[in-house]
Amino acid sequence: MPESESAPRPVRLSVDYEHASRTWWDAGGQALWESITEGFDGSSVVLDAHMAESWLAEARRIPGWDAGHEYAPHPIAVRPVDEDEELDY
C-alpha cells in the first residue's frame, strides 16, 4: 500500500470517568461496552478505526450518550493511538 494510502491509525476507546450520568450504562451501554472489552482490563480498548466507528455508531443510539457535562459529554472517550505507543492486540 503506498504511503499516501496508509490505513487509518487505531483509536483507543476508554471509559470517561468524568461523565457523571448512568443513563447510557443502564440503558444497554454496559453490555455494549463489555462486548468489546472482554479479555482486556475493561477500562479501555484499542480498535482499528473502522471497527471503532461501527461500535460508536451503535453506542450513539443508546439513550444517555449525550447526557454528560460539556467537559465529558459521552461515557466513552475516543482518542488516537500514538505512533510510538505499544499495542497489545
C-alpha positions in Angstrom: 0.0 0.0 0.0 1.5 3.4 -1.0 2.4 5.7 1.9 -0.3 8.2 0.9 -2.9 5.4 1.2 -1.9 4.2 4.6 -4.5 2.6 6.8 -6.2 4.7 9.4 -4.5 4.7 12.8 -6.1 2.7 15.5 -8.0 4.5 18.2 -8.4 4.0 21.9 -11.9 3.9 23.4 -11.9 4.4 27.2 -14.4 4.9 30.0 -14.7 8.6 30.7 -15.0 8.7 34.5 -15.8 12.4 34.3 -19.1 11.6 32.7 -21.5 11.5 35.7 -24.7 10.1 34.1 -25.5 6.4 34.5 -28.3 6.6 31.9 -26.2 5.2 29.0 -24.7 2.4 31.0 -28.1 1.3 32.4 -29.9 1.6 29.0 -27.6 -1.0 27.3 -24.3 0.7 27.2 -22.8 -1.6 29.8 -23.5 -4.7 27.7 -22.2 -3.0 24.5 -19.0 -1.9 26.3 -18.4 -5.4 27.7 -18.8 -6.9 24.2 -15.6 -5.2 23.0 -13.6 -5.2 26.3 -13.9 -8.9 27.1 -10.4 -10.1 27.8 -9.0 -6.7 28.4 -8.8 -4.6 31.6 -12.3 -3.2 31.0 -11.5 0.5 31.2 -10.1 0.9 27.6 -9.6 -0.9 24.4 -7.7 -0.3 21.1 -9.6 -0.9 17.9 -8.9 -0.2 14.3 -10.6 3.0 13.1 -13.4 1.2 11.1 -14.3 -1.1 14.0 -14.3 1.8 16.4 -16.6 3.9 14.2 -19.0 1.0 13.8 -19.1 0.5 17.6 -19.5 4.2 18.2 -22.4 4.4 15.8 -24.2 1.8 17.9 -23.2 3.4 21.1 -24.7 6.8 20.0 -28.1 5.1 19.5 -28.4 4.2 23.2 -30.2 6.8 25.4 -27.8 8.9 27.5 -24.9 9.1 25.1 -25.0 12.9 25.2 -26.1 13.2 28.8 -22.7 14.4 30.2 -21.4 17.8 31.0 -19.6 19.9 28.4 -16.1 18.6 29.6 -17.3 15.0 29.4 -20.3 14.7 27.1 -20.1 11.0 26.4 -19.5 8.0 28.6 -16.7 6.7 26.3 -13.8 8.9 25.3 -12.1 8.4 21.9 -8.5 9.3 21.2 -6.0 8.3 18.5 -3.3 5.9 19.5 0.2 7.5 19.4 2.5 6.1 16.7 5.1 5.1 19.3 2.6 3.5 21.7 3.0 -0.2 22.2 -0.2 -2.1 21.3 -1.5 -5.3 22.9 -3.6 -7.0 20.3 
